[in-house]
Amino acid sequence: MSISTTMSFCFCSVREENLISILVGDMTLDELRENRDNQYLDVRQASLENYTEELVELLGEGHYALCDLLFLANNSTPLHEQHDGLLYNVAVVPEIVKAFAATDLKKLVHDIGYHEAESQEGLNTFRENLNHVHELFKFAEENKLNVIGFTL
């Protein structure tokens, strides 16, 4: 079975004023993500580049605490309408941090269902990427930041 790479689930921390700039059209999500001159403070990014569809399907079943990554995302904002993005506001971010902490990521990765030897490296990378996303949410919680989720 080959690694699923059809979409990436990406996350980016964002200050409130930058989020507003995106929503009113003064800045694009791509400009924020590029952050070429580090003009946008506190922008961190993490992504899940493999097994994304499988993860979304598994979390959608609701059997893991981490399903909050899907269920607490706000898709009723202009961010969703304009950029197909999800908003994890400052109030929700701590809940996502708790959901990560309450989820056995090793079991979650195992439950995705790929057990072939050739995919083990990909699964390990995927678990590392999950940890990076968790760290991003912890950073956002510590710094009282929003997080934007989007797919590429």
C-alpha positions in Angstrom: 0.0 0.0 0.0 1.4 3.4 -0.9 1.6 6.5 1.3 -1.4 8.8 0.9 -0.1 12.2 -0.2 -3.1 13.7 -2.0 -3.6 16.5 0.6 -1.7 18.0 3.4 -3.4 19.3 6.6 -1.5 22.4 7.6 -1.6 24.6 10.7 -0.3 28.1 11.3 -0.3 30.2 14.5 -1.5 33.7 14.0 -1.9 36.9 16.0 -5.4 38.4 16.2 -4.4 41.5 14.2 -2.9 39.3 11.4 -6.1 37.2 11.4 -8.2 40.3 11.0 -5.9 41.5 8.1 -6.5 38.2 6.4 -10.2 38.4 6.9 -10.5 41.9 5.5 -8.2 41.2 2.6 -5.2 43.3 3.5 -3.1 40.1 3.6 -3.3 36.7 2.1 -2.8 33.5 4.0 0.1 32.8 1.6 1.8 36.1 2.6 1.4 35.2 6.3 2.8 31.7 5.7 5.8 33.0 3.7 6.6 35.6 6.3 9.7 36.5 4.3 11.1 39.3 6.5 9.7 37.9 9.7 7.4 40.8 9.9 4.5 38.7 11.2 5.4 37.8 14.8 4.7 34.4 16.3 4.0 32.7 13.0 4.8 29.0 13.3 3.8 26.3 10.9 3.4 22.5 11.1 1.7 20.1 8.7 0.7 16.5 8.2 1.7 15.6 4.7 1.1 11.9 4.6 -1.9 9.8 5.7 -4.0 13.0 6.0 -7.2 11.6 4.5 -6.9 8.5 6.6 -6.4 10.6 9.7 -9.4 12.8 9.0 -11.5 9.6 8.4 -10.3 8.0 11.6 -10.8 11.1 13.8 -14.2 11.6 12.2 -15.3 8.4 13.8 -15.0 10.2 17.2 -13.1 7.4 19.1 -10.0 9.5 20.0 -9.7 12.6 22.2 -7.9 14.1 19.2 -11.1 14.1 17.2 -11.5 17.6 18.7 -9.0 18.7 16.1 -11.9 18.2 13.7 -14.9 18.9 15.9 -13.7 22.1 17.6 -12.5 23.8 14.4 -14.7 26.7 13.4 -15.6 26.6 9.8 -18.4 29.3 10.0 -16.0 32.2 9.6 -15.1 34.3 6.6 -11.7 32.5 6.8 -13.5 29.3 5.7 -15.5 31.1 3.0 -12.5 33.0 1.6 -9.6 30.5 2.1 -11.3 27.2 3.0 -9.6 27.6 6.3 -10.5 26.5 9.8 -10.1 28.7 12.8 -9.0 27.4 16.2 -9.5 30.5 18.3 -7.6 31.4 21.5 -10.4 29.8 23.6 -10.3 26.5 21.7 -6.5 26.1 21.4 -6.1 24.8 25.0 -8.7 22.1 24.3 -6.7 20.9 21.3 -3.6 20.8 23.5 -5.4 18.6 26.0 -6.8 16.4 23.2 -3.3 15.8 21.9 -2.1 14.9 25.4 -5.0 12.5 25.9 -4.4 10.6 22.7 -2.0 7.8 22.3 -0.4 8.9 19.1 1.4 5.6 18.6 -1.9 3.8 18.7 -3.6 6.4 16.5 -0.8 5.9 13.9 -1.1 2.1 14.2 -4.9 2.3 13.7 -4.5 4.1 10.4 -3.9 0.6 9.1 -0.6 0.6 7.3 1.6 -2.1 8.7 3.9 -3.0 5.8 7.6 -2.7 6.5 8.1 -0.2 3.7 5.7 2.2 5.2 7.2 2.1 8.7 9.4 5.1 8.0 6.5 7.0 6.7 4.5 6.2 9.8 7.3 7.3 12.0 7.5 10.6 10.1 3.8 11.0 10.4 4.0 10.5 14.2 6.8 13.1 14.3 4.6 15.5 12.3 1.7 15.0 14.7 4.1 15.9 17.5 5.1 19.1 15.6 1.4 20.0 15.3 1.0 19.4 19.0 4.0 21.7 19.8 2.5 24.4 17.5 -0.8 24.3 19.5 1.2 24.4 22.8 3.1 27.4 21.5 -0.2 29.1 20.5 -1.7 28.3 24.0 1.4 29.8 25.8 1.3 32.9 23.6 -2.5 33.4 23.4 -2.6 32.9 19.6 -5.2 31.6 17.2 -4.4 28.8 14.9 -5.5 28.5 11.3 -6.0 25.0 9.8 -6.1 24.5 6.0 -5.4 21.9 3.3 -3.0 22.0 0.5 
